[in-house]
Amino acid sequence: MTRTSTIAAAAVVAALLVGGCASDAPMTTANVSLGQQLIDLKDAHDKGALSDKEYKNARERIIDNAR
């Protein structure tokens, strides 16, 4: 994985983890496809950045938000 994809994966994970926090400020996100988000998330999991539980929860959130 390239440095750019690693950074993108970290950004996706951070956005998912922070996304549940209450805030009045609007949340902006990069225009990343659903498929790319899932690929980046899987890469982060495969590299040990996320536990199995964190990966499963984040994956479910990404898919639920796409509906």
Secondary structure, DSSP 8 states (H G I E B T S, - for coil): --HHHHHHHHHHHHHHHHTTS--SS--------HHHHHHHHHHHHHTTSS-HHHHHHHHHHHHHHH-
